[in-house]
Amino acid sequence: MSLPACPKCQETFTYQDGHLYVCPMCFHEWTAESQKAAEEALIIRDVHGNPLQDGDDVTVIRDLRLGKDVIKQGTRVRGIRLLDEPVDDHDIEARVEGMGSIYLKSSVVKK
């Protein structure tokens, strides 16, 4: 049985101590359940709970003001890119026709 890598430092020297996994490099301890919950939290979902992936096409569900410009409800955005590190809670990078490249929140789009 192979043990999972440490979710904190990504080292592979993990050992099991009872029901806990322990990393001797950073001393992080976790359980299998907490690791599953952490992996589930990394999945970016749209407003309806559908998981999003790089390259998906999405639709904006409400008008979004960007300074003097507005992205209208129902605008189709093609080929999104999911961000590894969110920027001000925006977890999607997209190219909107007429606007260029912008960041969107997954809570304002549907697949």
matplotlib code that plots the C-alpha trace (Angstrom):
import matplotlib.pyplot as plt

x = [0.0, 1.5, 0.9, -0.2, 2.2, 2.0, -0.7, 1.3, 4.8, 4.3, 7.1, 6.7, 8.2, 4.7, 4.2, 1.1, 0.6, -2.6, -5.3, -3.2, -0.7, 2.4, 5.0, 8.4, 9.6, 7.1, 5.4, 1.9, -0.7, -3.9, -6.5, -7.7, -11.1, -9.5, -7.5, -10.6, -12.3, -9.3, -9.3, -13.0, -12.5, -10.0, -12.7, -14.1, -17.8, -20.3, -23.4, -25.3, -22.6, -21.3, -17.5, -15.6, -12.4, -10.0, -11.4, -15.1, -17.6, -19.7, -22.6, -22.7, -25.8, -26.2, -25.0, -21.5, -20.2, -16.6, -16.0, -18.0, -18.5, -21.1, -21.0, -24.6, -26.5, -26.4, -23.0, -21.2, -17.6, -15.5, -12.4, -12.0, -8.9, -9.1, -6.6, -4.4, -4.3, -7.5, -7.1, -9.4, -11.8, -11.9, -11.0, -11.6, -9.6, -11.6, -11.4, -14.7, -15.2, -15.0, -13.5, -10.3, -9.0, -10.8, -11.1, -14.5, -15.9, -17.3, -20.4, -21.6, -21.3, -23.1, -21.8]
y = [0.0, 3.4, 6.2, 9.7, 12.5, 15.3, 17.8, 20.6, 20.2, 17.4, 15.2, 11.5, 10.4, 10.0, 7.3, 6.1, 6.4, 4.7, 6.5, 9.5, 10.1, 12.0, 13.9, 13.8, 16.8, 19.4, 17.5, 17.9, 15.3, 14.5, 11.7, 10.0, 11.8, 15.2, 14.6, 13.6, 16.8, 18.9, 17.3, 17.9, 21.6, 22.0, 21.2, 24.4, 24.3, 26.5, 28.1, 24.8, 22.6, 21.2, 20.7, 23.0, 22.1, 24.0, 24.6, 24.4, 26.8, 28.7, 31.2, 34.3, 34.2, 37.9, 41.3, 42.1, 45.7, 46.2, 49.9, 51.5, 48.2, 45.5, 41.8, 41.0, 38.0, 35.1, 36.0, 32.8, 32.5, 29.8, 28.0, 29.1, 28.5, 27.6, 29.4, 27.5, 30.6, 32.7, 36.4, 38.4, 35.3, 35.1, 31.5, 31.6, 33.3, 33.9, 35.8, 37.6, 38.9, 42.7, 42.8, 40.8, 38.6, 38.9, 37.1, 35.6, 34.0, 30.5, 31.7, 33.8, 31.2, 28.0, 25.2]
z = [0.0, -1.0, 1.4, 0.1, -0.2, 2.4, 1.4, 3.0, 1.7, -1.0, 0.4, 0.0, 3.3, 4.9, 7.6, 9.3, 13.1, 14.0, 12.0, 11.3, 8.4, 9.5, 7.5, 9.2, 7.1, 8.1, 11.0, 9.4, 10.6, 8.7, 8.3, 5.2, 5.6, 5.9, 2.8, 0.8, 2.1, 1.1, -2.4, -2.8, -1.8, -4.6, -7.2, -8.8, -9.3, -11.2, -9.6, -10.0, -8.5, -11.7, -11.7, -14.1, -16.1, -18.2, -21.7, -20.7, -22.2, -19.6, -19.6, -17.4, -15.2, -14.4, -15.6, -14.5, -14.4, -15.3, -14.9, -17.7, -19.5, -18.8, -19.5, -20.1, -18.6, -21.0, -22.5, -23.7, -22.6, -24.4, -23.3, -19.7, -17.7, -14.0, -11.7, -9.3, -7.0, -7.0, -7.6, -5.2, -5.0, -8.8, -9.8, -13.6, -16.3, -19.5, -22.7, -23.4, -26.9, -26.9, -23.4, -23.6, -20.8, -17.4, -14.2, -13.2, -10.1, -10.5, -8.6, -11.6, -14.4, -15.3, -17.5]

ax = plt.figure().add_subplot(projection="3d")
ax.plot(x, y, z, "-o")
ax.set_aspect("equal")
plt.show()
